[in-house]
Amino acid sequence: MKWRLGGGRTVPQQTERFKDQPSAVVFKEVVDEHGQQWPPGWVKGVGYVEDERTDLGPRGVTAVTGHDPEAVQADLIRRTTALVDAFWARVNGAIEEHVAEAHPEAGAPGQ
């Protein structure tokens, strides 16, 4: 497959070879979706590769955190849930305050 980075006529031509037509067609669609740029994570002549900096896998999580991946996941869920709950409590408080200010005749909620 051949294309020019960004679709410009004056930039160097890019190429990638495939063993079969269907793979080339899929790759062309991905290049088109990315504005005639190399797809993120694609290595010329190799294909997609895992980025170990962002996809650690269970052993990588243990190496980085010193904890079991399931424990790390449980902690992330607990912390995320607490943040979401705090966010919605704040949103609900702001809505109640706004309604009370905009409609003082209605009184406080629950009255």
Secondary structure, 3 states (H helix, E strand, C coil): CEEEHHHCCCCCEEECCCCCHHHHHHHHHHHHHCCCCCCCCEECCCEECCCCCCCCHHHHHHHHHCCCHHHHHHHHHHHHHHHHHHHHHHHHHHHHHHHHHHCHHHCCCCC
